[in-house]
Amino acid sequence: MRRRGVVAGVLVLGVALLAGPSSAGAVGPSDTPAFSKTETISRAHLVAGVSTPVDTRTVTATVSQTTKLRDRQAITVQWSGAHPTGGLVADVNSSAASQEEYPVVVMQCRGVDDSSAPTAKQVSPQTCWTQTPLERFQADYGFTFPPYRVDLWARPADRTAQAGQPDPFPSACEGQAGSATHWVPFVAADGHAYYGGGRSGCAGIAPEASLSSPALQPSNTTYGVSDLSGNGSAKFVVQTADTNASLGCSDTVACSLVIIPIMGISCDTDAAKLPVEDQPGDAAADAFALCSKTGFYKPGDTAGGSVDVEDLAVAGQLWWSESNWRNRITVPLSFSQSASVCSVFNSAVPAYVYGSETMAQATEQWGPHFCLNSTLFKFQHVQTGEPQAKNLLESGSIEAAFQAGAPQTPFTRRVVEAPVAVTGFVVAVEVDDVHGHPAATVKLNPRLLAKLLSESYPSNSSMKAAYAALGRNPSNIAEDPEFQALNPGLPTSILNGEQAASILTLSSDSDVIWALTSYLNADPEARAWLNGTPDPWGMVVNPRYERIVLPVTNWPLLDTFIPKDWYATGTNPCLTGKQGVPWLPLVSSPVSNLATITLDMQFDIANPLISCSNAQLPNQKLVAMGRQAPGNRFIFGITSLPDAERYQLSTAALQTQVSSGAGTKFTDSTGRTFVAPSYDSLKAAVAMLKPDKTLNTWLLPYASMRTSSTGAGAYPGTLLLSMDVAVEGLPKADAARYATLLRFAVGSGQTPGLGNGQLPPGYLPLTTTNGGAALTAFSLRAANAVANQTGALPLVTGGTLAPPVPATTGGAGTGGNGGVGTPPPTTTPGPPTTTPPPTTGPVVAGATQPLGSTTGVGSGAGGLVLPLVLLLALVGLLAGPLTGLVLRVRSGR
Amino acid sequence: MRPVRPLLLALLAGTVAAMLASAGPAQAAVSHTLIQGSGSGWSSNAVRQWIADVQPSGLQVVYTASGSAIGRKDFALKTTDFAVSDIGYQGKDSATNEDDTSLGRAYAYLPIVAGGTSFPYQVKVGGQLVRNLRLSGTTLAKIFTNQITNWNDPAITADNNGRKLPSLTIIPVVHSEGSGSSAQFTKYLDTDFASIWRPFFGHSGLTEYFPRKGGAIAQNGSDGVMNFIASGAANGAIGYDEYSYALGKNYPVAKIENSAGYFTLPTQYNVAVALTKALINTDKASPNYLLQDLHQVYVFGDPRTYPLSSYSYMIIPTAADDQRMTTAKRQTLADFLYYSICQGQAEMGPIGYSPLPVNLVQASFDQTARLKTADPAVDLTKRNVTTCHNPTFVSGQPTRNYLAEIAPPPAACDKVGAGPCNGNVGTTNGNPTSGGKLPVTPTTPGSTAGPTAGATATPSVNPDTGQPLTGGDGTTTATDLVGVPTELAADSHDTTGVLGVLAVIELLLILVLPPLLARKFFLRKGSSS
């Protein structure tokens, strides 16, 4: 009996999938496929001793990157020439997807495909990872000779009734075996064999496996879909032993990517050479009928319902059967040294740098460079929004911050903004064209981005009917003639298209939003539209956003329209009878960090919080729409270029200039220039950076980028990342470390690569060739100023702002005028030398009995210390002019 | 009865060698592997940071902030390796009546971080966001039980020392998911405002599913709640969540009155002071070992207390035969926890949490040891609280909490019957130590310090005139509204000129305020002794 997993309802899949997705590969080392191989494979039955060919295909597979792989990195696998796939399901990584007909199965296996290697180091179905035990177990309760028992190429042992059965047979599995059963244990790196045993996992599963999918993270085993022409692609997330110890791939344990284009079982129902009990005999005709089936579904059809109807002989479930396994294309993979290099037990005090998430990929590689070098120190990047870090730095709460743009007003403290990297924000797009393939390129102009951000697409027909102000607007971007003109070949309407009415962006304060909205604000078409001028097709801005002042660090959700009548219809029980919740902000549903957006885009998760969960229960709630079906995806998100590189996200090309037809209707992209993020387009943007005297940093001139010849090729999402550090008031030792960090960042830290201490893809190396000389030279001056802590501030326009008039403090002697680390005398290093009354920690007491209650800041001379300390701190801040106050206070005591 | 302390002292005495040894990079081959957990949104900003921190150490951790209730359920169903929850298993949820147990999976609780449940709000006056709202506990209780429904309510006016807000309907915003922040808030209501809370709820006790009634709005998750409060439709809204969410958005939160009659914010200092009154269950035999009883926190009389302070917990599997766990997973969990509760505490203050005090760090270490009890192959050497650089620590004195000791007193204008202060007073939240070496006394109230006092915050200037709205003591002088509004981010233009003026004014405040404050403080001391 074959069991069909729950296949999600009726999916509206077009003929799915996929030809070349355009990833942001231009900014990394993986522009051309690292691996390409062509194999001719066939299915041929053995009938009365004669080989009878049924199907022969020539399949080519390419893989974007096969060496120096990092844990959980995505690589792109593409193929052509495969049998078109039928019986499609939404989630190609689910165990249900194994029931597709003619999928291309992509899996990660331990070992190499080399018959000269020791057996233990060779790939086999037993070393290939599947998330669920269901994907490696077959049991048939009604018929004794299912297709895998009459597989022409299978070893005799695999054609027995109970092939691969564990010995001893686990008692928990009583009743699991059928009249024919086939087990493929998973053999872990430590040699342990997990037999699984179907849905129940009765014979044990690896700790990383799960009984059902999806687990919290989708599996990487992929039942890839080939389109009607036999083409397809998949983004495959490789796992090292860090994530999957049972699979155990590492820089020392070789692994492979195994690509199995399912052709169907080559049948041999005579089984002439087998023992008599393994010959179908009277059942041969029935066995052949089952084994020779060619598919229940037409290619491109969606799997229906929960009934087992697919033809097992051509289903992905039998990937391990020799007829399929022998057709594999094996891709050797090698891995970077594990990042497990910094000890968690390193008790050194780290040099903390707070701030920009766009630095995260770089600091993840830079960190080990520091922790591994005993002459250096530990370096810790605490990720916060840039404006939050700026505020903390301004107030002296932290010592250093990564920024992705200048503060809107200069720091009031003496802080140098030293460039450390150039990258960009990207508009990640997961959009499938009319054929169900990932769109090769998607072009966006500022006005389209403004439309997505400003809650101006009504998102569905109910809203369109209810919301008069937006009643004439397209429901979503797919229906927008402006988008269609720039992006021919994409669907012009999509069912359940709310996810295409907005773009997933940040809810927290961010320099990324500042850069994005600066770009929109500089564009006359976008600005005019935001000011209320309809676009040439008649679409208007949501009136709540009309004349919005840009740029901003936080994109506001301003729509207030509540479609009461529609809510009353009960379509969405979570909204029925509820008052006060406008619809469009739920469609926007921004999130508080870029990592979440990256994850959602990686797994095609549409974030609008509009699905009603636990509908009639007290704990009902609106949840995200969830994963989009391949072939039918249409989602956008703002994230960073390094994230897009690491996770192989496709990115939009952004409009830089309009040479003709501005402000009028257009039917194609003629007269408009679009630029994708690449080394070249980042380099062009760097060439345009302008030193700004007031903010003492470089700014992108968004206005002139629209007109100058260099600007045409400059990526408008470019971000100049800086490390901001005070040049006075820091403790010397801390200052020295930040100076070292800066010198590293603009020195060897700019070496591109995937190793420790190198600059990962997605950042433009700041070399002289790339126009980074002025930036790095300034950062080196900045490093000196940070190390010296004299208050002298290097200026981007040349020269140095002299140190402020030296201030005298109450004796701390570190100088400065209010920076951090100007401790008043009573709080010099270490624990307080004064003895404030002991304030206890949480009262550790018996469950009911409070003990040791605090005396508080109450009594005696000790009580005076606190206010004194505070005052003295203040004095530290105010320095010279108020020195007298200290004396007065002291005498007062 | 303090079983923790002797243990700790012994540990402190015996570990100098270990400290030295542990300074070097990666040691022996301890095998790690991916661990997955789910739960609290309240503490997820902290957990997310720790996950990023340990990645270079080869620890792979996946965390989904689906809410404490789901977190405990996932753990019980053995679909996760750990849970994060703001409360323990409740037996049954009083609202949904669903079972809330671990379904037999053996577990231990351990505190991972402290923080304050804050009350972000959107009240605009003349198109400007009010940033200095103050609320008493009673008013808060009445707002969330729909008894006070308009911002011009006399109770709110009284909380704000007579400054009246215009007529504007209050929109209480509650979590729709089973949320630890709902549990923390309703526990506070049930404990201190039973006569208001219980008739509304229908019975006594806390709930993770806040009953949405009347004009209240329910939103899913911390992002959902914050998104709604800050949205265009939400003028008049007030919700609740951990302080870090409001900080990340630079959004105002209400100052809440404590028992000393001061209105305070959930800074790491005020939270640390408050939690010195947390009663921790120290009965190791109890299923609730280490869980918190906060009733004394709510009413602590120290003026530096933030009343709605609490700890968040991790739930870890302790059975030797736990089917999800392997040596590698336990090792990863142990090392992740070690980092989180040790070094990971130092970075918590600036992002909106408050570090654990040393005795709880030690207690959590002890709980982590149960992973080794379950599996002797787990390596737990080199764990030492003295290496944590935790800003609450005073070397050799494990019962002291340095943060609580040096917590600045509230400004005089934050007292009942005084003020209100302008929007950035009392927001100090930086670490007392810079780089873990030199303690820097926190800047005093009235300075420009603090995360909400950024370049975009213009709290003391009339945006139209550029003139100060405040008196020299930080007290607002405007008579017609509570707030000293600042511009919405969306409305901001180039305000370089205005901000320049502001900087000067803020400097003046720094100069003028402290002597005044000091005088008040000393006078009070003098009269009480």
Boltz contact constraints between the chains, C-beta under 6 A:
constraints:
  - contact:
      token1: [A, 207]
      token2: [B, 326]
      max_distance: 6.0
  - contact:
      token1: [A, 216]
      token2: [B, 36]
      max_distance: 6.0
  - contact:
      token1: [A, 216]
      token2: [B, 62]
      max_distance: 6.0
  - contact:
      token1: [A, 216]
      token2: [B, 64]
      max_distance: 6.0
  - contact:
      token1: [A, 217]
      token2: [B, 62]
      max_distance: 6.0
  - contact:
      token1: [A, 242]
      token2: [B, 58]
      max_distance: 6.0
  - contact:
      token1: [A, 242]
      token2: [B, 60]
      max_distance: 6.0
  - contact:
      token1: [A, 243]
      token2: [B, 34]
      max_distance: 6.0
  - contact:
      token1: [A, 243]
      token2: [B, 60]
      max_distance: 6.0
  - contact:
      token1: [A, 245]
      token2: [B, 31]
      max_distance: 6.0
  - contact:
      token1: [A, 245]
      token2: [B, 33]
      max_distance: 6.0
  - contact:
      token1: [A, 245]
      token2: [B, 328]
      max_distance: 6.0
  - contact:
      token1: [A, 338]
      token2: [B, 58]
      max_distance: 6.0
  - contact:
      token1: [A, 339]
      token2: [B, 56]
      max_distance: 6.0
  - contact:
      token1: [A, 339]
      token2: [B, 58]
      max_distance: 6.0
  - contact:
      token1: [A, 340]
      token2: [B, 58]
      max_distance: 6.0
  - contact:
      token1: [A, 341]
      token2: [B, 26]
      max_distance: 6.0
  - contact:
      token1: [A, 342]
      token2: [B, 56]
      max_distance: 6.0
  - contact:
      token1: [A, 342]
      token2: [B, 57]
      max_distance: 6.0
  - contact:
      token1: [A, 343]
      token2: [B, 25]
      max_distance: 6.0
  - contact:
      token1: [A, 343]
      token2: [B, 26]
      max_distance: 6.0
  - contact:
      token1: [A, 344]
      token2: [B, 57]
      max_distance: 6.0
  - contact:
      token1: [A, 344]
      token2: [B, 335]
      max_distance: 6.0
  - contact:
      token1: [A, 344]
      token2: [B, 339]
      max_distance: 6.0
  - contact:
      token1: [A, 345]
      token2: [B, 22]
      max_distance: 6.0
  - contact:
      token1: [A, 345]
      token2: [B, 382]
      max_distance: 6.0
  - contact:
      token1: [A, 347]
      token2: [B, 22]
      max_distance: 6.0
  - contact:
      token1: [A, 347]
      token2: [B, 23]
      max_distance: 6.0
  - contact:
      token1: [A, 347]
      token2: [B, 387]
      max_distance: 6.0
  - contact:
      token1: [A, 349]
      token2: [B, 389]
      max_distance: 6.0
  - contact:
      token1: [A, 349]
      token2: [B, 435]
      max_distance: 6.0
  - contact:
      token1: [A, 349]
      token2: [B, 436]
      max_distance: 6.0
  - contact:
      token1: [A, 364]
      token2: [B, 55]
      max_distance: 6.0
  - contact:
      token1: [A, 367]
      token2: [B, 56]
      max_distance: 6.0
  - contact:
      token1: [A, 368]
      token2: [B, 56]
      max_distance: 6.0
  - contact:
      token1: [A, 371]
      token2: [B, 25]
      max_distance: 6.0
  - contact:
      token1: [A, 372]
      token2: [B, 25]
      max_distance: 6.0
  - contact:
      token1: [A, 382]
      token2: [B, 347]
      max_distance: 6.0
  - contact:
      token1: [A, 383]
      token2: [B, 52]
      max_distance: 6.0
  - contact:
      token1: [A, 384]
      token2: [B, 351]
      max_distance: 6.0
  - contact:
      token1: [A, 385]
      token2: [B, 248]
      max_distance: 6.0
  - contact:
      token1: [A, 388]
      token2: [B, 248]
      max_distance: 6.0
  - contact:
      token1: [A, 391]
      token2: [B, 451]
      max_distance: 6.0
  - contact:
      token1: [A, 391]
      token2: [B, 454]
      max_distance: 6.0
  - contact:
      token1: [A, 392]
      token2: [B, 350]
      max_distance: 6.0
  - contact:
      token1: [A, 392]
      token2: [B, 451]
      max_distance: 6.0
  - contact:
      token1: [A, 395]
      token2: [B, 449]
      max_distance: 6.0
  - contact:
      token1: [A, 395]
      token2: [B, 450]
      max_distance: 6.0
  - contact:
      token1: [A, 397]
      token2: [B, 350]
      max_distance: 6.0
  - contact:
      token1: [A, 397]
      token2: [B, 430]
      max_distance: 6.0
  - contact:
      token1: [A, 398]
      token2: [B, 350]
      max_distance: 6.0
  - contact:
      token1: [A, 399]
      token2: [B, 434]
      max_distance: 6.0
  - contact:
      token1: [A, 407]
      token2: [B, 455]
      max_distance: 6.0
  - contact:
      token1: [A, 408]
      token2: [B, 455]
      max_distance: 6.0
  - contact:
      token1: [A, 409]
      token2: [B, 455]
      max_distance: 6.0
  - contact:
      token1: [A, 409]
      token2: [B, 496]
      max_distance: 6.0
  - contact:
      token1: [A, 409]
      token2: [B, 499]
      max_distance: 6.0
  - contact:
      token1: [A, 412]
      token2: [B, 503]
      max_distance: 6.0
  - contact:
      token1: [A, 507]
      token2: [B, 223]
      max_distance: 6.0
  - contact:
      token1: [A, 507]
      token2: [B, 227]
      max_distance: 6.0
  - contact:
      token1: [A, 508]
      token2: [B, 248]
      max_distance: 6.0
  - contact:
      token1: [A, 508]
      token2: [B, 249]
      max_distance: 6.0
  - contact:
      token1: [A, 509]
      token2: [B, 250]
      max_distance: 6.0
  - contact:
      token1: [A, 544]
      token2: [B, 232]
      max_distance: 6.0
  - contact:
      token1: [A, 548]
      token2: [B, 490]
      max_distance: 6.0
  - contact:
      token1: [A, 549]
      token2: [B, 491]
      max_distance: 6.0
  - contact:
      token1: [A, 549]
      token2: [B, 493]
      max_distance: 6.0
  - contact:
      token1: [A, 552]
      token2: [B, 489]
      max_distance: 6.0
  - contact:
      token1: [A, 552]
      token2: [B, 490]
      max_distance: 6.0
  - contact:
      token1: [A, 553]
      token2: [B, 489]
      max_distance: 6.0
  - contact:
      token1: [A, 554]
      token2: [B, 489]
      max_distance: 6.0
  - contact:
      token1: [A, 556]
      token2: [B, 490]
      max_distance: 6.0
  - contact:
      token1: [A, 557]
      token2: [B, 227]
      max_distance: 6.0
  - contact:
      token1: [A, 557]
      token2: [B, 231]
      max_distance: 6.0
  - contact:
      token1: [A, 558]
      token2: [B, 232]
      max_distance: 6.0
  - contact:
      token1: [A, 559]
      token2: [B, 232]
      max_distance: 6.0
  - contact:
      token1: [A, 560]
      token2: [B, 232]
      max_distance: 6.0
  - contact:
      token1: [A, 560]
      token2: [B, 233]
      max_distance: 6.0
  - contact:
      token1: [A, 580]
      token2: [B, 217]
      max_distance: 6.0
  - contact:
      token1: [A, 581]
      token2: [B, 217]
      max_distance: 6.0
  - contact:
      token1: [A, 582]
      token2: [B, 233]
      max_distance: 6.0
  - contact:
      token1: [A, 585]
      token2: [B, 231]
      max_distance: 6.0
  - contact:
      token1: [A, 591]
      token2: [B, 223]
      max_distance: 6.0
  - contact:
      token1: [A, 592]
      token2: [B, 223]
      max_distance: 6.0
  - contact:
      token1: [A, 592]
      token2: [B, 248]
      max_distance: 6.0
  - contact:
      token1: [A, 609]
      token2: [B, 220]
      max_distance: 6.0
  - contact:
      token1: [A, 609]
      token2: [B, 224]
      max_distance: 6.0
  - contact:
      token1: [A, 618]
      token2: [B, 95]
      max_distance: 6.0
  - contact:
      token1: [A, 618]
      token2: [B, 96]
      max_distance: 6.0
  - contact:
      token1: [A, 618]
      token2: [B, 209]
      max_distance: 6.0
  - contact:
      token1: [A, 619]
      token2: [B, 96]
      max_distance: 6.0
  - contact:
      token1: [A, 619]
      token2: [B, 209]
      max_distance: 6.0
  - contact:
      token1: [A, 621]
      token2: [B, 176]
      max_distance: 6.0
  - contact:
      token1: [A, 621]
      token2: [B, 177]
      max_distance: 6.0
  - contact:
      token1: [A, 621]
      token2: [B, 220]
      max_distance: 6.0
  - contact:
      token1: [A, 622]
      token2: [B, 220]
      max_distance: 6.0
  - contact:
      token1: [A, 731]
      token2: [B, 437]
      max_distance: 6.0
  - contact:
      token1: [A, 731]
      token2: [B, 438]
      max_distance: 6.0
  - contact:
      token1: [A, 734]
      token2: [B, 435]
      max_distance: 6.0
  - contact:
      token1: [A, 820]
      token2: [B, 434]
      max_distance: 6.0
  - contact:
      token1: [A, 820]
      token2: [B, 440]
      max_distance: 6.0
  - contact:
      token1: [A, 821]
      token2: [B, 434]
      max_distance: 6.0
  - contact:
      token1: [A, 821]
      token2: [B, 438]
      max_distance: 6.0
  - contact:
      token1: [A, 821]
      token2: [B, 440]
      max_distance: 6.0
  - contact:
      token1: [A, 823]
      token2: [B, 438]
      max_distance: 6.0
  - contact:
      token1: [A, 823]
      token2: [B, 440]
      max_distance: 6.0
  - contact:
      token1: [A, 827]
      token2: [B, 439]
      max_distance: 6.0
  - contact:
      token1: [A, 827]
      token2: [B, 441]
      max_distance: 6.0
  - contact:
      token1: [A, 829]
      token2: [B, 438]
      max_distance: 6.0
  - contact:
      token1: [A, 831]
      token2: [B, 394]
      max_distance: 6.0
  - contact:
      token1: [A, 831]
      token2: [B, 395]
      max_distance: 6.0
  - contact:
      token1: [A, 836]
      token2: [B, 405]
      max_distance: 6.0
  - contact:
      token1: [A, 838]
      token2: [B, 400]
      max_distance: 6.0
  - contact:
      token1: [A, 839]
      token2: [B, 276]
      max_distance: 6.0
  - contact:
      token1: [A, 839]
      token2: [B, 401]
      max_distance: 6.0
  - contact:
      token1: [A, 839]
      token2: [B, 404]
      max_distance: 6.0
  - contact:
      token1: [A, 839]
      token2: [B, 405]
      max_distance: 6.0
  - contact:
      token1: [A, 840]
      token2: [B, 276]
      max_distance: 6.0
  - contact:
      token1: [A, 840]
      token2: [B, 399]
      max_distance: 6.0
  - contact:
      token1: [A, 841]
      token2: [B, 357]
      max_distance: 6.0
  - contact:
      token1: [A, 841]
      token2: [B, 359]
      max_distance: 6.0
  - contact:
      token1: [A, 841]
      token2: [B, 399]
      max_distance: 6.0
  - contact:
      token1: [A, 841]
      token2: [B, 401]
      max_distance: 6.0
  - contact:
      token1: [A, 842]
      token2: [B, 275]
      max_distance: 6.0
  - contact:
      token1: [A, 842]
      token2: [B, 278]
      max_distance: 6.0
  - contact:
      token1: [A, 842]
      token2: [B, 280]
      max_distance: 6.0
  - contact:
      token1: [A, 843]
      token2: [B, 279]
      max_distance: 6.0
  - contact:
      token1: [A, 844]
      token2: [B, 2]
      max_distance: 6.0
  - contact:
      token1: [A, 844]
      token2: [B, 4]
      max_distance: 6.0
  - contact:
      token1: [A, 844]
      token2: [B, 280]
      max_distance: 6.0
  - contact:
      token1: [A, 844]
      token2: [B, 282]
      max_distance: 6.0
  - contact:
      token1: [A, 844]
      token2: [B, 359]
      max_distance: 6.0
  - contact:
      token1: [A, 845]
      token2: [B, 279]
      max_distance: 6.0
  - contact:
      token1: [A, 846]
      token2: [B, 1]
      max_distance: 6.0
  - contact:
      token1: [A, 847]
      token2: [B, 281]
      max_distance: 6.0
  - contact:
      token1: [A, 847]
      token2: [B, 283]
      max_distance: 6.0
  - contact:
      token1: [A, 850]
      token2: [B, 279]
      max_distance: 6.0
  - contact:
      token1: [A, 854]
      token2: [B, 276]
      max_distance: 6.0
  - contact:
      token1: [A, 856]
      token2: [B, 302]
      max_distance: 6.0
  - contact:
      token1: [A, 867]
      token2: [B, 521]
      max_distance: 6.0
  - contact:
      token1: [A, 869]
      token2: [B, 441]
      max_distance: 6.0
  - contact:
      token1: [A, 870]
      token2: [B, 408]
      max_distance: 6.0
  - contact:
      token1: [A, 870]
      token2: [B, 444]
      max_distance: 6.0
  - contact:
      token1: [A, 871]
      token2: [B, 518]
      max_distance: 6.0
  - contact:
      token1: [A, 873]
      token2: [B, 441]
      max_distance: 6.0
  - contact:
      token1: [A, 874]
      token2: [B, 444]
      max_distance: 6.0
  - contact:
      token1: [A, 874]
      token2: [B, 514]
      max_distance: 6.0
